[in-house]
Amino acid sequence: MAVEGSWTLPPQSRVEATAFAECAFLLFLLLIFVGLKPFAIRDMSGLPLGQSGNGEGDVWRQVAYLGCFSAIAIAAYLKSGARIFHAVPPVLAILLGWCVVTSLWAAAPEVAMRRAGLETVIVLSALLSVQTVGPERAIAILRVLLGAILVVNFASILLVHQAVHLPDEPDKQLIGNWRGLYYHKNITGAVCSITALLFFFRALDSKRLLHWLVFAGAGFFAVMAHSKTSLGLLPIALLAGVVFRVTRPKSLERWILLVAGCAIAALAVLMAVVDFHTVGRFLSDPTELTGRVAIWRAELGFIGDHPLFGSGFGSFADTGSLSPLYNYVADKWVQGEAHGHNAYLQLCVTIGGIGFLFALFALLVLPLLAFHRIGVRDRIVFFAPLFAIFVFVVLHNFVESDFLEGDGPAWVAFLVMLGCLHAAPVPARKSLRLNPAQWNAP
């Protein structure tokens, strides 16, 4: 069998390879969105029991991801041959390579290298899965799984004691917030918001009451989780997806919306300048935004001292006194933070300005250009919820850290979206009416 240009496989074998890939993809998503320790009991430090905070890895977790990746890679190769190498956008591949390179000068290179390797496995697993099962099927599997998780989360509030943040939480503001099977309400809020986005647009197409109920249930659970960031971004992402769905590409409507968006951003900047002293007092208070300001100030200080190469991939969290921010903060609680509460600053801290530019192009600029090129009506409808997820995650990263954050659910949902953008073919000028069913064709 040739491994170049055309890869021929008997029809029955192709069906079996696709079914095998779907099972492997589902198992991968279960690892991401459920994990090996659902409903983990939180200790007094706020971490799930078993996380030491010193960079030690979970062997079973690594074995599980490697096993899933092996199954996905085998299925992808059986179906697509050497074309599996086309599953990863070149700039994203360069970004992953740079992450590996920067781990060499991290304070704990063995920990950083292990995390870079796991990150590569997760990215490849998501992208290869989408390429193998097809964009529509991948989104359908993700949507069904998230719907099932929502049902489990609702049931857990009645049946599982620790599905709600308990009174022994060190952060008293968390007490009583719903978290379901996740160990923190912010993760729950992000997952519920992504669930709501997928089911909202599915309900628009199907007109089925069940889909509307799941959408409403996901929104209600996010409200009970009190995840303010996700709740604030959900309507913005919904609106962005609706606008993408109803407006024509390169049309006057989109230009008007773009100008309106820029005007709103300019107005926000103007208000900040006019009330500069108030903003300055806000940023000078480390306790604002539940302590995020203190972390951001420390990150900016580190970036100012190390602008190009950063501290090394995976060196930010769970490294104790080896953390790059250890000498930039005074409060011990900040030193124990699991991430930087701003992915853009955290990328600059860990992989430096060079890596940040790679990430900017791979995760923002090129996906935006891909969305811009989508012009066929069927594809606009399909990609509307994915554009909403894109907007949600991009904005979410201003106050949380999702990008390149291991096996974070929001990050993997973003990767599935990238895989759909990359796997869906660009139709030729003479065949613009491409049926979405053809996306699964080799």
N, C-alpha and C positions, 0 to 999 in steps of 0.2 A: 504494500500500500504506500502510495506517495505521501509525503508529508509537506509538500509544497503546494502552491496554487490551489489545486482541487483535491479535496479529501473525500474519497468515496467510501461509504459505509452502507451495508444493506439496510433497507427501510426498517425492518424489525429491530435490528441492532441500534439504529438511531433512536427509535422509540424507547428502547430499554435504557440507552445512555441518558436520554432526557429525563426519564422517570427516576433513574439513579441520582441524577444531578438535582432534581427537585427534592428528593429525600435528604440529600446532603445539605442542600440550601436551607431546608426547614430545620434541620438539626443545628446548623450554624446560627440561624436566627433565634432558636431556643436558647443557645448558649449566650447570645447577646442580650436578649430581652427578658430572659428568665434567670439564666446563670446556674451555677452549681450550688448556690446557697440562697435560694429564695427565702424571704421572710427572715433574713439573718437577724439575730439578736444583737442590738447595738450595746457596746460597753460604754462606760462613762466618758471615754474620750470621743465618742460619737462615731468611731470606726466600727465596721463589722468585725465581730470576733474572728481572729485569725489573721488580721492585717497588722503586722508589727510596726509598720512605719519606718523600717530600716532598709527597704529595698529588696527584701527577700521575696522570691517568687512563689506562686502556687503551682506545684508540679502537676497536679491533676488538671488544673486549668490549662496549662501549656500543652499537656498531652491531648486534651480534648480538642483544642483549636488546631493542633497539628494533624490530628486524625481527621477532622472535618475538612481541612485544607487538602489533605491527600486525596480524600474521596472526591472532592469538588474538582481538583486538578485532573484526576484520572477520567472522570466523566466528561470534562471539557475537552480533553485530548482525544477521547474516543469519538466525540461528535465533531470536533472542529480541526483536529490535527494541529499543525504548527501555527494555525491562526489564533490559538489561544494567547499568543504573545501580543495580539492586537487588542486584547481586552483592556489594557492599561494605557491611558493617555500618556504620551511621551513626557510631558512636563510633570505629571504626577509621578512617573517613574523616576525622573531626575530628583524630585523632591524626596522620595523615599531613599534614594541613594545618598543624598546629602544628609539625611537624618542618621544613616548608618555611619557616615564619615565623621559627623560631629560627635558621635558617641565615643570616638577614640580619645578625645581630650576632656571628656567629662571627669568629674572628681571620682566617680565610681564607674570606670569604663565597662566593667563586666555587667553591672546592672543596666547601664544605658544601652549596651549592645543587645542584651536580652530583650529589653523593651522595644528597641528598634526592630529586632527580628520579629517579635510578636505583632508589632504594628504592620509590618510588611505582610505577614501571614493574613491578618484581618482584612487589609485592603485588597489583596489578591483574591481572597475567598469571596468577598462581596462582588467584585467586578467580574470574576470568572463565572460566578453563579448567574449573574444577570445575562452575560453573553450566552451561556449555555441553555438556560431555560427560556430566555426571551424576556424583553422588558415588561410586556403585559402580564405574563405569567408570574414574574418575580414580584410585581406590585400586588397581584391578587393574593399570592401566598403571604406576603407581608401584611396585607390588610386583614386577612382572615385570622392570622396569628395575633395581631394586635386586638382584634375584636374578642378573641378568646381570652386574652390576658385581662382585658377590661372586665369580663364576666368574673374571672377568678379574683380580681382585685375587689370587686363589690362583695363577693361571697366572703372574702377574707376579713372584711370589716366586722362581720358577724361571728366568724368562726376562729380567727387567729388573733390572739391577744396583742402581738407586737405589730399588727398591720397598721396600728396608729402609734404615732410618737408618744412614748410613755413618760410618766412624771419624773423619771430619773435622768432625763436628757440634760446635758450641761447647758444647752441653749434653751432657756425656758420658753422662748417664742415658738419652739417647735411642738411643744406639748399639745396633744390633741389633734394635730394635723394628720390627715390620712396619708399613708405611704404605700399601702398595699404590699406587694411582694418585694418592693425596692427598699433599699436601706435609707433613703433620704427623700423627702417630699419634693425636692427640686427635680430629681430624676423622674419621679412619678408625674410631675407636672409636664415635663417635656414629652414623655411618652404619651400621655393623655392628649396633649395638643396635637402631636403628629397623628394619633389615631383619629382625632376629630377632623383634621384636615382631609385625610384619606376618605373617611366616610361621608363627609359633607359633599364632596364632589362626586362620589359614587352615588349618593342619594339624588343629586341633580340629574344624573343619567338614568338611574333605574326607577325613580319615583316611588320606591318601596318604603313603606313605613318603618320596616326593620332597620334600614340604613339610617333613617332620620333619628330613630331611637338610640342607636349606637353613638351617633354624633352628639346627641344631647347628653347621653350618659357619660361620654368622655369629657365633655365640657363641665358637667356637674362634678365629676371626680376631681378634675383639676381645681375647681373652686374649693372643694373640701380639703384638698391638699395645701391650699393657701400658697401655691407657687406663684408669687406675684409677677415674676418675669414672664413666665409662660402664659399666664392669663392676659397680661398686657400685650404680648406679641401675637396671640392667637387671632384676634380680629384683624390686625394689620396683615397677617399672612393670608387670612381668608379673603380679604379685600384684594390683595395682590393677585391671588389666584383667579378670582372672578374677573378682574380687569384683564388679565392675560387671556382668559377664556373668551370674553365677549368682544374684545377689540381686535381689529384686523392688524396684521403685522405691517409695520412701516406706514401706519395710517395716521390721519390727523388726530384721532382720539388719543393714540399713544403719545404723540408729540405733546398734546395738551397736558396729559397726565405727567409726562416727564418734566415739563416746565413747571407744573404745579408742585411736584415733588421737590424740585430744586428751589422753588420759591419758599416752600415750607422750611427746608433746611437752612436757607439764607436767613429766614425770619428767626429761626432758633439761634443762629449764630449772632444775629443782631441783638436779640434779647440778652444773650450771654454777655455781650460787650457792654450794653447799656447798664446791666446789673452786675458788673464785673466784681464789685466788692462782695456781693452776696455769694457769687460763685466761688470767689477766692476763699471766703470763710468756710464754705461747704467742703472744698477740697483740702483745706488745712485741718479739718477735723477727722482724725483717723477712725472715729467710731461711726461715721456716716455710712449708709448703705451696708449695714451689718458688718462693718469692718473692711469692706472692699477697698475703701479709699487708702487705708494703711498699706494694703497689699499692692495697690497700683503705684503708690509713691515709691515703694521699695523696688518694684519692677522697673520703673522709670529711672531710678538711681542706678540700678545694675546695667540697664541698656546704655545709659550715658557713659559708663566706664568700659563697656564691652559691646560696641555697636555692630560689629561685623560677624563674628563667629559664634557668639553666645557661649553658654556654659556646657553645651552638649545635650543631645536629645535625651529625654526621659530623666533628666537630673533635677527636675523641679520638685516633685512630690515624693514622699516616703523615703527620703534620703537623710533625714535627721540633720545633724550639723553640717552635712555635706551639701545641703541645699544651697543654691546660688544666692538666695536671699537671707541666709543665716546672719550675715554681717550687716544687713541693710534694715533690719527691724529690731525693735527693742522688746516688743511684747512677745512672750513665749507662745501664746496661742496662735499668733500669725505664723510662727515657724512650723507649726504642725498642720498648716493648711494643705489639702490634697491637690489643689490646683490654684491658678492665679486669678480666677474670676474675670478673666478677659483673655480670650484665646489669642488675640492679636498681639497683646503685650507679652503673653507667655511664649508665643512663637519667637518673638525677638529675643527673649531672655534665653531660651534653650537652643535654638538653631540659628540665632543671629539675624542680622539684617539681610544677609545673602539668602538664607533659608526662607525668611519672610517674603522676599520677592518671588521666590519659586512658589510658595504657598499662595501668594496673592494671585498669580496667574493661573495656577492649577485649580484653585478652589473658588475663585470669584470671577476673574476676567473671562477665562475661556468658557466656563459654563454660561455666563451671561451672553456671550457671543453665540453660543449654541442655541440658547433659548430665542435669541433674536432671529436666527435663521429659520426657525420653525414657522412654516407658512401654510401647510396643508391642514384643512379644517379638522380632520380626524385626529391628527397629531396634536393640534392645539388643545383639543378636548382632553386627550390623554395626558398631556404634559401640564395642564393647569394645576392639578394638585401637587405635582412635583415642583413646579415653580413656587407654589405656596410654601412647600417644605424648604426650598432653597432660601426664600426670604426669611422664614422663621429661624432657620439655623444660623444664617449670616448675622441677623440681628441678635440672636440669643448669645452669640459668642462675644458680644460687647460686655456682658456681665457674667458669663460663664465661660468655661473652656471645653469646647467640644472637638475642635479640629485636632487631628492626630492624637486624640486622647484615648488610646488603647481600644477597649471594647465598649466605649460609651454608646448607649442606644441612639442618641441624637446623631452622633458621628456616623454610625453605621447606616442609619436611615439616609443621611446625606450621601454616603458612598453608594447606596442603592440608586439614589437619584442620579448621581454621576454616571453610574453604569448604564442606566437607561438612556441618558443623553448620548453616551459614547456608542452604545450598541445599536440604537435605532439608526438606520441608514438615511443619508441625505438623498431624497429622490431626485432623479434626473429631470431636466426641464420638460422632456416629452412625456414623462410619466408621473405627474404630480399627484395623481390620485392613488397613492400607495395604500393598500389595505394594511391596517395594523397587524393582521394575522401573518403577513409576510415578514414581520420583524423577526420571527423565530426561524426563518429560513437560514441555512448556513451561508 
